[in-house]
Amino acid sequence: MLAFAAMIALLAISAVAHAERVRDLADVAGVRQNQLVGYGLVAGLDGSGDQTSQAPFTTQSLDNMLQQFGITVPANVRPQLKNVAAVMVTADLPPFAKPGQPIDVTVSSIGNSKSLRGGSLLMTPLKGADGQVYAVAQGNLVIGGISASGKSGSSVQVNISNSGRVPNGATVERVVPSAFASSGDLALNLHTPDFMTASRVATAINKTFGDGTARAADAVTVVLRSPADPNARVGFLGAVQDLDVAPGDAPARVIVNSRTGTVVIGSNVRVSPAAVAHGSIEVSITETPTVSQPAPLSNGQTAVVPQSAVQVTEHGGHMFKFGSGANLDEIVRAVNQVGAAPSDLVSILQALKEAGALHAELVVI
């Protein structure tokens, strides 16, 4: 009896260990951040600003700003400034952001400035996709990179110094309209579409709050019947997001990055019985120039004659066998035994897929 109880407790612990909170599996529909962008100037640079001869928009922007302060620059005067740079300012406006709240901004040079270190962002309006101003940014930049150069042309650069951030550098000025408080039903959108996960989320919500509270509309959306009172709605949604749900198993998938050679194999990938032999071919070409000397009094000319030696060597060629329903551990062990490189593994997986022995989706990115 004690052994049976211990087994039940162990299974319960295992089930909880694989569960995830609803807030980690899904987002509330309509509750999202919005992207903001603006054009501005960074001043106070130590001679590392835009070269106005190659970036005339920097001078034009400076002239327009000075005119707003009552300073008129003659039309025939083109200031050659080195302490100002034109930049693009971007930020993410969080959901439910209220006027007066600070947000971080990222500042990136769009001219030929060498570095924004030591600069200050001048007041820059940030607009949304509808053209309305939602925040205003200004402040001192924090640069993570560094660059230095000498007169001889030698230079050293660590990270990127022509972009940086202004922590809490923007102030929200406008509220983004949201239908969260006035909408009828709420909906949860899963991060990863899966019918089983959507069904389990709906079941967990109904088990806690009563039948009919949630229904799975499709593989992504779970519709909730929420309270009409905004205060009760907030508490209800907070409780829903803290529920633990065991997500469905991930699909059998193999991801191959053709640029970096990275291969990721999912835990549910299986291989039918198959024998694989893979070897690499190395071609070595050696050029040995020799001098051809003509015989005496033959009126010939001395010439250099190349001699080529081509050698083809095949490495590896070991054969290994996958058993019936080989899992991830067996696949990795078999490939490691023959010393296959990532590029070799890609070729092996593609051949297995063509042979019908790889029971997984092969995705090449």
Secondary structure, 3 states (H helix, E strand, C coil): CHHHHHHHHHHHHHHHHCCEEHHHHEEECCCCCEEEEEEEEEECCCCCCCCCCCCHHHHHHHHHHHHHCCCCCCCCCCCCCCCEEEEEEEEEECCCCCCCCEEEEEEEECCCCCCCCCCEEEEEEEECCCCCEEEEEEEECECCCEEEECCCCCEEEECCCCEEEEEEEEEECCCCCCCCCCCCCEEEEECCCCHHHHHHHHHHHHHHHCCCCEEECCCCEEEECCCCCHHHHHHHHHHHHCCEECCCCCCCEEEECCCCCCEEECCCCEECCEEEEEEEEEEEEEEEEEEECCCCCCCCCCEEEEEEEEEEEEEEEEEEEECCCECHHHHHHHHHHCCCCHHHHHHHHHHHHHHCCEECEEEEC
